[in-house]
Amino acid sequence: MADRTQDKTHGVVNDVKSALKGIKGTGDAIRGTVNESVDTAFNDKQGVAANRAVKEQGEANMRAADQKLSQPHGTDTTSSGLRTGGVTGTATTADGTTTGAGAHSGGVGNMRSDVPQTGLGGEPAPTRERY
């Protein structure tokens, strides 16, 4: 009984570690992409190469975390079998990514309202207040 509880706890801890690595990878991918774009704009070839490496490493960390978290029980005793990459009911493209359309893909999910919006006014008036 204690061994089973310890195995489950170990699996949850590893899943949390994988998720955190995925989050860090996301941050690295964003940072690398933004900095690569800035370096491209300023024609800094050395900076472009360095930031491209940061971006690619971040993307690799995201993929590894996604694969780690999506492994079903039985293939890896340290995984909880979480399913990542979308929610149930979302459309999936040929390469396995989701469209994001799911349970809330109606008018509410698309931030649309069929009720006419009249009398809402135009642009806000300029303020004369100083901060």
Order of alpha helices (4+ residues) and beta strands (2+ residues): alpha-alpha
